[in-house]
């Protein structure tokens, strides 16, 4: 291969950028493993091969960890930068999606990373890593004040702009409002061979590209975690020596193949043209962002086209959704995102509040806001990290405004941008966000001192990849449950089908409502816990998702409140029967939230029923013995279903984190509990994940016409 391409003159340049990231809130042991098994050996390999030049990007959370725990790794990278082998890329410090946060925050994130790059590595950055390659046409203007000149997108972006395969080499210029930005398209072929195929496959591809397109560059920009952290890759990349073989193979072809950095290529080559990519990301992301049924259908269409050999011809005209669809697909993601915008506005209005701003920026780390191949949104500790920093930022601002004494606030606003007002009840100990239009439920229950959102329970939903599980069960194909690798490589994570636990199909349960706290069910007398947990128990009411009218709200002294009302029906046999519900929330004084209910029926023929007030809460772990529910001397675990009669008081104990909450019904109630568990995808396979617990307080309501009052209070201890 080396003789024929060399005759063309010049060289093909392989432009590699390796991106390393660990999200805010990830476990320290995960970071330690990532450094030991991936980042450090990759950097050491680069140090041993000074002829191999590339770009590197380390996200802010990872840099902070490395600075605190791995100074020697920082020093090695700095030495590579000093000798001109490595170019460091900037980006949003806490790895936000720059298109999905306010411009003021995006620029703060970029400025923080620019400064860190100069201070840590002694280099002024010229380009930036675009998190998840989430591109918006307005980005060149939005980010112009950051003073950066290039970024990497996928070849997907160029295909969606109507360009063909020949345009996937070199770089193009784009602009918005006259602000210019160079775009390097990362090549999908390279992303799927590096590091998963033998090095010769990649070099052969580059040779063919050189013969076809001449002395230009082919760009590879991807996650460094593929080099040791993805399943089976450590043994392949380091144990079997793929990385060293790859570097050696590049050097063997040095008569026609070179490696370079993005800035050096920019300085020595003209742009191949101009391009105006639409809103886009990589192909897989756009598929995941679709509703689950549409995502499965698109994957099927792509597979059919690939089998027919028509996909490459059609790919320019075939695309999924856009990242913002995750905010529709997952209510939990939208609530986090819109709370982030709410806090961002408060930070901006407060002016110079550096600590609050830093917490806000940490809460903008993208990983917990979406879900595809990795756990992401399905990982409760990542969601809680977002909530933790949002709570911390808001608490700093509120303490500055109110001082250290008692206070309470009530705000009515369309917090989640669905055209319906929410009621935000706030105090120094607790926050609650009430949704009158969604059953008067509570989606946020913040314990301020603990920086914890107790109500952060993910609903159980159908995901496109569940079809792989059900298909395997239908076909009883045991071979579908193991990873099949090729002799000459290792399977890409996109091709793996692995089930981490037997009988996962038993946990494919889907909720018909989005889980929250203080959700009100009208139950038939014979409804039972087993059916309720599935849930196929037969709801007799429409209070769970129905719209309440907001009658009154406000705050005074240490207390904040709201009053709701709904005219409804009991949908029992022989009905419907008229039913009215008055519902109220009182926050404070102190760390206390109380819900009150007044049920009214007017038809003497109304049958007896039960009112169940459901709270969906999380302590992040069901198996930790320090996290449990207690009634007197009784201890009840969070990892199983159970029923208790005549409960007058029950306490949620978190001995691990040293707090507890006491639940007190106004009159003795039957209590049902079951764990809320999902089946979700991760880099290592399909797995069962504890998302929270359903805890319901149930009262009998006699038949006939009448009025009955119930209440439930919780108090932080």
N, C-alpha and C positions, 0 to 999 in steps of 0.2 A: 504493500500500500504506500510506502514512503516514497518510492521513486516517481510514480505518476503524478501525485499531487504537487510534488516539489517543482515540477516543470511549469506550474501555473504562475509562479512568482509570488513573493510575499508568503504569509502564513495564515492558517486558520488559528484563531485565538479562542481558547476555551476560557470563558469568563465565569468563574465560580464565586458564588456568595453563599456562605453557610450561616444560617440563622439559628441562634440558640435562645431558648426562652423557657422559663418556668413561671407559672402564674402567681399572682398575689394570693397568699393563703395556702399555698401548697405545703405539704408536710416536709419538715427539715430532712427526714431520712430520704425522701424522694430526691431532694436537691443534692444530698451527699452522694447518692447512688449515681445521679446524672453526671456529676463532675467526675467521679471515679471511673465510670464505665463508658463515658462518651466524650465530654468536653476536654478533659485532660489528655487522653490518648490521641485525640484528633490534633490538638495543638502541638503535642510532642512530635507527632508524625510530620506536621508542617515544619517544625524546627529542624528536623533531620533532613528535610528536602528544601533547601533555600531556593532552588530553581522553580518550585511550585508557588505561584503567586495567586492570591485570591482576595476576596472581601470577606469580612466577618462582621456579624452583628450579634451582640449580646443584649438582651432586654434589661431594663432597669432592675426589676426584682432579682434577676439572676446576678447582675453585677454587684448589687448590694450584698448578696450572700457570698459571692466570691471575694469581695473586698474584706469581709469580716472573717472568712474561714480559709481562703485559698490565695493568699498573697503571692505565693510562688507562681501560680497559674497566671495571675495578672501580670507579673513581671515577665513571664515568658512571652505573653502576647505583646506586651509593650516592646520587647526586643524585636519581635517580628515586624512590628510597625516601624521601629527606628531604622531597620535595615531595608525598608521599602518593599518587603515581601507581602505585607498585609495592609489592606485599607480597611479602616473601621467605618461602618455605616451608622448613621444616626437613626432616629425614629421617635415615636412617642415613648417616653421613658417607661411608663407602666404598661406598655403594649396595648393602647386603646385602638379601637377602630376609628381612625381619624375622621372618616366621613360621618360618623354617628354621634359625635360629641360637638358642642359649641366651638366655634372658631377660636374664641379666647382660650378655651381649655386646650385645644389642639396645639396652639402656638406655645402655651406654657409647657406642655408635654415635650414638644420639640426643643424648646430652649433648654429645658432641664437635661435632655440627652446630649445636645450639642455641648453644653458646658461640661458634662461628665466625660465626654469623649476627649475634650481638650485637656482636662485636668488629669484623667487617669492614664490616657495613652499618648498625650502630647501631640495630638493631631486634630486639625480643624476639619470636621466632616464636610464632604461635598454632596453626598447622597444619603438617602434614608431607606430603611426597610419599611415597606407598606404592610402592616399587619394583615394577615390572611388575604393579602392582595385585594382588599376591598377598595375598589376604585369608583370614584364619582367624578364626572367631568369638571365639577367646580373646584377640585382639589388644587390645581395650580395657582388659582387666585387665593384660595383659602389659606394656603401654606406659604405664599410668596414671602411674607415677612421673616420666615425662618431662614431664608438665604441659602437654600439647598438647590441643587441643580439636576438631580436625577433620582429615579427610583426604579424598582423592578416590578413588572406585572407579569401575568401569565401570557403565553401565546394565545390562550383563550380570548383575552381582551382584544387582540389584534384580529383574530378570526371574526369576532362579533362586529368589528368595525368594517368587515367586508374584505379584508386583505387575504392573500393566499399564502401558501407555504413558503414562498420565496421571501416574504417580508418578515419571517421569523428569525432573521439574522441581523447583526448590527443593532442599531437603535434608531428610533424615530423621535421626532419632537412633537409635543402637543402644547396647547396653550389655552388659557382662559383669561379674558380681559387683558390680553397682551402679556401675561406672565407665562414664561416658557419653562417647560420641564422636559428633560430627556427620559424616554421610556425604553428600558431593555426588556424584551419579551423572553421569559424563561421557557425553555423548550420541553414540552411534555415527554418527548422521547428520552431526553436526558433524565428527567425526573423519574421515569419508570425503569431506566437501566442502572442509574447510580443510586445506591450501591447494590442493587438487587441482581445484576447480571455480571458475568465475567467482564473484566476491564476491556478485553478485546472487542466486545460488542459495542461499547461506547466509542472506542477509538475508530472502529470501522465505520460507525455512523458519522463521526466527525470527518473522516476521510471522504465519504460520499458527499457530505455537505460541502466540503472544500472543493471537490471536483465540480459540483453543480453551481456554487455561488462565489467561489474565489476567496480572496483574502479578506475575511470579515470576522465576526465573532459569533459563537453560539453560546447562549447564556444558560447557566444552571444556577438557579437560586432556590434553595429548599432548606428544610429543617435539618439541623445538625443531629437531632435525636435519631434520625434514620441510621446514623453511624454508631450503633451500639445499644440504643435504648429500645427501639422497636423490637418486637418479638423475633428472636433467633438471629438478630443482626450482629450482636457482639461476637458470637462465635464465627460468623461469616466475615465480618469486617476486620476483626483483630485476631481472633483465634486462627482462622485460615488465611489471614494476611491479605484480604482483599484490598485494603487501603494502600499498603505498600506496593502491591502489584499494580494498582491503578497508577500511582505516581511513576513507577518504573515504566509502565507502558506508555505514558505520556512522554517521558524523557527519551524513550526509544524512537519516537516519532518526531523528535525535535527539529528535524530538517524541514518539516512542513507544519508542525503543531506547536503552539506556545500557550502558556497560561499568562493571564494579565489581570489587572484590576480595572474596575469600571472607569475610574478617573483617567487612568493612562489611556484607555481605549478612546474615551471622549476627546482627550487632548490630541490624539494622533489620527482620528478618523472623522470624516464628515457624517452627518446624519443621513440615513437611507431615505428619509422622506418625512412627511408629517402624518399624524394620525390623530383621530378623535374617538377614542374608545367610549362606548356607552357604559353605563353603570354595570359593573361586572365583578366577578371573582373567578377562582378556578372552577372547573366544570363540576367537580364533586360537591363543592360548597353550594353551587347554584341548584344542584339536585336536592341536597339535604334541606335547603330552605323552603322547598315546596311543601304544601300539605302532604301528609304521609301517603295518602292514596295516589296523588299525582306524582309523588317522588318514585313510588314503586312502578307506576306506569311508564315514566320517562326512562328509568333504568332498563325496563323490559324493551322499550323501543330502541335504545342505544345498543343493547345486546343483540337484537335482531339485525340492526344495520351492520354491526361488526361482523356477525356471522355471514352476512351477504356481501361483505367487502365494500359497503357503501358509506360507512360512517365518515371517513375522512373527507369524502366529497360533500357530505351533508352537514358537517359539524358547524360550519359558519352560520347555518340557518336553524340550528337546533339548540335551544338553551332552556335552562330552568328558570328559577325565580331570581330574587336578589336578597342580600343579607337581611334587609329590613323585614322580610317575610317571617323571620324568626320571632319578631315582636307580635305577630298575629298568631303564629303557630303555637307559641307558649305564652300564656298569660303571665306566668311568673317572670319571664324575661322582660316583658313589657313593663311590669310593675317596677322591676329594678331599674330599667332604663329611664322611666319617667320620674322615679324618685331621684335618680342621679341628676336629671335636668332640673328638678325642683331645688336640690341642694346646690347645684351649680349657680342657679339664679341667686340664692341666698348668699353664697360666697362672693359673687360678683357685687352684690349690693352692699356687702359689708366692707369692701375695699381690701386693704392689706391685712389678710389673716393667713399667714403663711402655713401654719399648722393645719388649719381647716382646708386650705387649698390642696395641700399634699394628701390629706385623707381623701378628698374628692377625687384627685387624680388616680390614687390607688384603686378607688371604686370603679374606675373606668377601664380597668384591665378586662380585655374582651372575653376571656375564656369561659366565664360562667354565664354569658348571655346567650349562648347558642349551643347546638348539639348536632354532631354528625358522626364522624368516625370515633372520636374520643368522647370521654364522659361529659366534659363541659358542664352544661346546665344540670345534668343528672348527678353531679357530685355536690353533695350538700355542703361540704366544707368550703368549696369555691364560691357557692352562692352566699354563704354566711360571711365570707371575707368581704364581699361587696357590701353586704348590709352593715358589717362591722365598721367599715370606713365611712359609709354614709351616716351612720349614727354618730360616729366620733366627730365628723365635720359639723353636723348640725348641733351637736351638744356644745362644741366650742363656741359657736356663734350665739347660741341661746344663753349660755352662761355669761358671755360678754354683754348681752342685751338685758338680762334679768338679774345678774348677780348670783350669789350662792343661796339665796333664800327661796322659799316656796313660790311657785307661780303656776299658771295654767294658761293655755291658749287653745282657741278653736278657730280653724280656718276652713272655709267652704270653697272648693275649687275643683276644676276638672283635672285632677292629678294625673290620671292615666290616659288622658286625651281620647276618650271614647264618647264625648259629647254629654256625659252624665257627671254631675258634681259628686265629689267625695267629701267626707267630713274628716278633717285631721284634728284629732284631739291630742294635745301635747302637754307634758309636764316634765319636771326634772328627773322623774323615775321611769315613767312609761310614756310610750306613744302608741296610738291606735289609729288606723286608717279604716274608716267605715264606708261601705259602698251601698248607699240606699238603693241604687238601681240593680244591684245584684244580691238580693235577698237580705239587705241590711247586714251583710257579712263583714268580717274584719280580716283584711289581707295582710296587715302589718301589725305586729304586737311587739314593739321594741322594749327590751329591758336595757335602759340607757347605761347604767353603770357597768353592766356585763357586755355591752356592745353586741347585743344578740337579738335577732328577730325570731321570736318563738313561733310565729305563724308561718314560717317558710317551709311549707310542705308541698312537694311537687305532685301534681295529679298524675294518675295512671292513664297513659295514652297509647293508642296504636302507633307503632313506628314501622316504616317500610321494611326494615330488616327483620321484623317479627315473622315475615313470610318465610324466611330461611329456616326458622325454627319449626314452624308448623309444617312446612314441606318435609323437613327431615323426619318429623314424627309420622306424617302420613306415609312416607315411603319406607320408614324404618331403615333408613340408609345410614348405617353406622359409620361408613367412610366419609360422610358429609360432616362428621363431627371432629375430624382431625385435619390438620393443616398439611396439604400436599405440596411439597417443594420440588423444584427441578434440580436435576443433578448438577447443572452448571450455575446455580444461583440459590437465592432464598426468596420465598414468596413475599410479594409486597403486602403491606397491611391491608390494602384495598381488596386483595384476592383471598384473604384468610376467612374461613368459616369455622370458628371455634366456640364451643359451649363450655363455660367454666364450671357448670354444675349440671348434674343429671335432673331430668324432669322439670326443666325450666318452663315448659309449656303450661304447667299447673299454675304459674304465676302471671300468665297473660290475662290479666283482669283490667278492664277499662272503665274509668269513671265517666258518668254522664254529666257531671258538673265539675267545675274547678274548685278544688279544695281550699277551704279557708276556715276561720274561726267563727263561732256563733252562727252556724248554718242550721236552719230550723226545718225539721222534718215532721210531717204528720203521718203516723204509722198505723197500719191495721193492728188490731189487738194480737194477732198471731204472728206478726213479723218477728223474726229472730235474728240473732247476731250473725249467724253463718250467712244468711241471705243478705243481711245489711252490708256485710264486708265485701260482697262480690262485685257490685251491688245490684241484686235483682229481686229486691224485697217487695216491690210494688208501692210506690210513693202515693199517698192519698192527698197530698197538697201540692201547691206550686210556690211555696214560700222560699225554697232554696234558691231559685233563680229569678223569682218575681221582683217587680219593682215596688219599692216602698216610697211613699211621699215623705219628704223631709218637712216636718211641722215646725221644729224649733231647734236652735243650736246656739251655743254661746260659751262664755267662760267668765268666771268671777273668782277672784282670790286664788285659792288653790284648786278649784274645781272647773272642769269643762264637761259639756254634755251635748247630747243631741236626742231628739225625739222623732220617731218614725211611725208611720201607720200604713196599713194595707187592707183594702177590701178584697177578700179572697173567697175561696170555697173549699169545702171538704169533698173530695172526689171519691166518696165511698159508694158501695153498691146501693142503688136506689136514689142516689143524689144526682147532681151536686147539691150540697147544702151550704147556705151562706155562712161565711166565717170571717170575722174581723180580727186583725192582729195589731196591737199597739206594742211597739218595741222601743226601748230606750237604753242609752249608754251613759254612764257617769264615770268620769275619770277623776280620781283623787277624792278626798285629800290623801296625800301620801301615795305609796306605790300600790294603788288599788284600781281595778276596773270592774264595774258591776253592770250586768245586763238585766233589764226587767221586761216582763212579758205580761200582756193582758189579752186573753183569748175570749172572744165573744161569739156565741152561736144564737140564732134566733128561731130556728125550726125545731119544734118539739120532737120531730122524727129523726133528728141528728143522732147517728149511732155513736157509741163510745169509741174513742180513739186514744192515741198516745202522742204527746209532744216530745220530740227528741231534739235537744240542742247539742249540736256536734261541734267540737273543737278539734281542729287538725293542727298539731304542734310537732315540733322536732327538737330533740336534744342531740341530733347528729348520729347517735349510735344506739342501737337496741340491745347490743350484746354486752355493753359496759355495765358491770354489776353496780356501779356507783350511780347509775341512772335508772330510776324506777318510779313506781307509784306506791304510796303507802296509805293504808287506812288503819289507824291505831298501830297495833303490832304486826299487822299483815304487810307483807311486801309482795308486790306484783310486778313482773318483768314487762319490758316493752317489746319483747321479741315473740310474743304469742297473743292469741285472742283469749279474753276472759270476760266474765259477767259478775257483777256484784249487786246484791239487792240492798235496799234501804240504806243508801249512803247519805250520811249527813255532812261528811267532810272527807276530802281526800287530798293528798299532797303529792305534787310532782317534785321528786327529789333529784337534784343533780349534785351529788356529793363530790364528783370529780371536779367540777368547776365552782363548787361552794355556793350554790344558791338553790332555793326551792320556791315553789308557788303553791299556795293553799287554795283549793277550790271549795266554795261553800254554796250549795244549793239552798234556796229559801225554804224548801221542805224536802224531806228525804226522797231520794231518787234512785232508780236503777241505773247502774253505770255499765256501759259496754266499751270495751277497748279492743282494737286490733291494729297490728302494724301495717302501714301503707308501704308496699314494696313494688318496685318496678323491675322490668327486664330491659336492660339498656346495653348499648354497644360501648365497647372500650377498645383500646389498642390491643388488648390481650384476649378479647372475645366477648361474647354475650354473657352478662352476669346479672345476678339479682342484687338490687341495691335498696337498702332501707331509706325511705324518704321522710318518714315521720310516723306519727300515731294518730289514729282517730279515737277520740274520747267523747262519748255521748252521755248526757244526763237526760233521763227519760221519766216523764210523769204521766200518770193515767188521767185522762179527761173523760168524765162521765157523759153519757148521752143526754139528749134533750137540749133545751134552750137555757142559756145562762152565761155567766162571766167568771173566768178563773184567772188567778194571778200566780205567776211563777217568777223566780229570779235565780241568777247565778253570778257569784262574785269570785274574782281571783285577786289574790294579794301576794306580792313578792315579799319573801321573808329573808 
